[in-house]
């Protein structure tokens, strides 16, 4: 399951980080710190999300 979760992390982290960066830019935060913080939050939140998605995929298979 760890291998699947790490593969999913590559996709989920970029999606979440990109979405949060776009949300920060849309809200008017256009300096370096808010953009980096939004990307970092997306990368951190993607860890449990990728674990739960991998678990859901594997539970459907077995």
C-alpha distances in whole Angstrom, upper triangle without the diagonal:
4,5,5,6,9,10,11,12,15,16,16,17,20,21,21,23,25,26,27,29,31,31,33,35,36,37,39,38,38,38,36,35,33,32,30,29,28,25,24,24,22,19,19,18,16,13,13,13,10,8,10,10,7,7,10,9,8,10,13,12,12
4,5,5,6,9,10,10,13,15,15,16,18,20,20,21,24,25,25,27,29,30,31,33,35,36,38,36,36,36,33,32,31,29,27,26,26,23,22,21,20,17,17,17,14,11,12,13,10,8,11,11,8,10,13,12,11,14,16,16,16
4,5,5,6,9,10,11,13,14,15,17,19,20,21,23,25,26,27,29,30,31,33,35,36,38,36,36,36,33,32,32,29,27,27,26,23,22,22,20,18,18,18,15,13,14,14,11,10,13,12,9,11,14,13,12,15,17,16,17
4,5,5,6,8,10,11,12,14,16,17,18,20,21,22,24,26,27,28,30,32,33,34,36,35,35,35,33,32,31,29,27,27,25,22,22,22,19,17,17,17,14,12,13,12,9,9,11,9,6,9,11,9,9,13,14,13,15
4,5,5,6,9,10,10,11,14,15,15,17,19,20,21,23,25,26,27,29,30,31,33,32,32,32,30,29,28,26,24,23,22,19,19,18,16,14,14,13,10,8,9,9,5,5,8,8,5,8,11,10,10,13,15,15,17
4,5,5,7,9,10,10,13,14,15,16,18,20,21,22,24,25,26,28,30,31,33,31,31,31,28,27,26,24,22,22,21,18,17,17,15,12,13,14,10,9,11,11,7,8,12,11,9,12,14,13,14,17,18,18,20
4,5,6,7,9,10,12,13,15,16,17,19,21,22,23,25,26,28,29,31,33,31,31,31,29,28,27,25,23,23,22,19,19,19,16,14,15,15,12,11,13,12,9,10,13,11,9,13,14,13,14,17,18,17,19
4,5,5,6,8,10,11,12,14,15,16,18,20,21,22,24,26,27,28,30,29,29,30,27,27,26,23,22,22,20,17,17,17,14,12,14,13,9,9,11,9,6,8,10,8,7,11,12,11,13,15,16,16,19
4,5,5,5,8,10,10,11,13,15,16,17,19,20,22,23,25,26,28,26,26,27,24,24,22,20,19,18,17,14,14,14,11,9,10,10,6,7,9,8,5,8,11,10,9,13,14,14,15,18,19,20,22
4,6,6,6,9,10,11,12,14,16,17,18,20,21,23,24,26,27,26,25,26,23,23,22,19,18,18,17,14,14,15,12,9,12,12,9,10,13,12,9,12,14,13,12,16,17,16,18,21,21,22,24
4,6,6,6,9,10,11,12,14,16,17,18,20,21,23,24,26,25,25,26,24,24,22,19,18,19,17,14,15,15,12,11,13,13,9,11,13,11,9,12,14,12,12,16,16,15,17,20,20,21,23
4,6,5,6,8,10,10,12,14,15,16,18,20,21,22,24,23,23,24,23,22,20,18,17,17,14,12,13,12,9,8,11,9,6,9,10,8,7,10,11,10,11,14,15,14,17,19,19,21,23
4,5,5,6,8,10,11,12,14,15,16,18,20,21,23,21,21,21,19,19,17,15,14,14,12,9,9,10,6,5,8,8,5,8,10,9,8,12,13,12,14,17,17,18,20,22,23,24,26
4,6,5,6,8,10,10,12,14,15,16,18,20,21,19,19,20,18,18,17,14,13,14,12,9,10,11,8,7,11,11,9,11,14,12,12,15,17,15,16,20,20,20,22,25,25,26,28
4,6,5,6,9,10,11,12,14,15,16,18,20,19,19,21,19,19,17,15,15,15,12,10,12,12,8,9,12,11,9,12,14,12,12,15,16,14,16,19,19,19,22,24,24,25,28
4,5,5,6,9,10,10,12,14,15,16,19,17,18,19,18,17,15,13,13,12,9,8,10,9,5,7,9,8,7,11,12,10,11,14,15,14,16,19,19,19,22,24,24,26,28
4,5,5,6,9,10,10,12,14,15,17,15,15,16,14,14,12,10,9,9,7,4,7,7,4,6,9,9,8,12,14,13,13,17,18,17,19,22,22,22,25,27,27,29,31
4,5,5,6,9,10,11,12,14,16,14,14,16,15,15,13,10,11,12,8,7,10,10,8,10,13,12,12,15,17,15,16,19,20,19,21,24,24,24,27,29,29,30,33
4,5,5,6,9,10,10,12,14,14,14,17,16,16,13,11,13,12,9,9,12,11,8,11,13,12,12,16,17,15,16,19,19,18,21,23,23,23,26,28,28,30,32
4,5,5,6,9,10,10,13,11,13,14,14,13,10,8,10,9,5,6,9,8,6,10,12,11,12,15,17,15,17,20,20,20,22,24,24,25,28,29,30,32,34
4,5,5,6,9,10,11,9,10,11,11,11,8,6,8,9,5,6,9,10,9,11,14,14,14,17,19,18,19,22,23,22,25,27,27,28,31,32,33,34,37
4,5,5,6,9,10,10,10,13,13,14,11,9,12,12,9,10,13,13,11,14,17,16,16,20,22,20,21,24,24,23,26,29,28,28,32,33,33,35,38
4,5,5,6,9,9,11,13,14,14,10,9,12,12,8,10,13,12,11,15,17,15,16,20,21,19,21,24,24,23,26,28,28,29,32,33,33,35,38
4,5,5,7,5,7,10,11,11,7,7,10,9,7,10,12,12,12,15,16,16,17,21,22,21,23,26,26,26,28,30,30,31,34,35,36,38,40
4,5,5,5,6,9,11,12,9,7,11,12,10,11,15,15,14,17,19,19,20,23,25,23,25,28,29,28,30,33,32,33,36,38,38,40,42
4,5,7,9,12,14,15,12,11,15,15,12,14,17,17,16,19,21,20,21,25,26,24,26,29,29,28,31,33,32,33,37,38,37,40,42
4,6,9,12,14,14,10,11,15,14,12,15,17,16,16,20,21,20,22,25,26,25,27,30,29,29,32,34,33,35,38,39,39,41,43
4,6,9,12,13,10,10,14,14,13,15,18,18,18,21,23,22,24,27,28,27,29,32,32,32,35,37,36,37,40,42,42,44,46
4,6,9,9,6,7,11,11,10,13,15,15,16,19,20,20,22,25,26,26,27,30,31,31,33,35,35,36,39,40,41,43,45
4,7,9,7,7,10,12,11,13,16,16,17,19,21,22,23,26,28,27,28,31,32,32,34,37,37,37,40,42,42,44,46
4,6,6,7,9,11,11,13,15,16,17,19,21,22,23,26,28,28,29,32,33,33,35,37,38,38,41,43,43,45,47
4,6,5,6,9,10,11,12,14,16,17,18,20,21,24,26,26,27,30,31,31,33,35,36,37,39,41,42,43,45
4,5,5,6,9,10,10,12,14,15,16,18,20,22,24,24,26,28,29,30,32,34,35,36,38,39,41,42,44
4,6,5,6,9,10,10,12,14,15,16,18,21,22,22,24,27,27,28,30,32,33,34,36,37,38,40,42
4,5,5,6,9,10,11,12,14,15,17,19,22,21,22,25,26,26,28,31,31,32,34,36,37,38,41
4,5,5,6,9,10,11,12,14,15,17,20,20,21,24,25,25,27,29,30,31,33,35,36,37,39
4,5,5,6,9,10,10,12,14,16,18,18,20,22,23,24,26,28,29,30,32,34,35,36,38
4,5,5,6,9,10,11,12,15,17,16,18,21,22,22,24,26,27,28,30,31,32,34,36
4,5,5,6,9,10,11,13,16,15,16,19,20,20,22,25,25,26,28,30,31,32,35
4,5,5,6,9,10,11,14,15,15,18,19,20,21,24,25,26,28,29,31,32,34
4,5,5,6,8,10,12,12,14,16,17,18,20,22,23,24,26,28,29,31,33
4,6,5,6,9,11,10,12,15,16,16,18,20,21,22,24,25,26,28,30
4,6,5,7,10,10,11,13,15,15,17,19,20,21,23,25,26,27,29
4,5,6,8,9,11,12,14,15,16,18,20,21,22,24,26,27,29
4,5,6,7,9,11,11,13,15,16,17,19,21,22,23,25,27
4,6,5,6,8,10,10,12,14,15,16,18,20,21,22,24
4,5,5,6,9,10,11,13,14,16,17,18,20,22,23
4,5,5,6,9,10,10,12,14,15,16,18,20,21
4,5,5,6,9,10,11,12,14,15,17,19,20
4,5,5,6,8,10,10,12,14,15,17,19
4,6,5,6,9,10,11,12,14,16,17
4,5,5,6,9,10,10,12,14,16
4,5,5,6,9,10,11,13,15
4,5,5,6,9,10,11,13
4,5,5,6,9,10,11
4,6,5,6,9,10
4,6,5,7,9
4,5,5,6
4,5,5
4,6
4
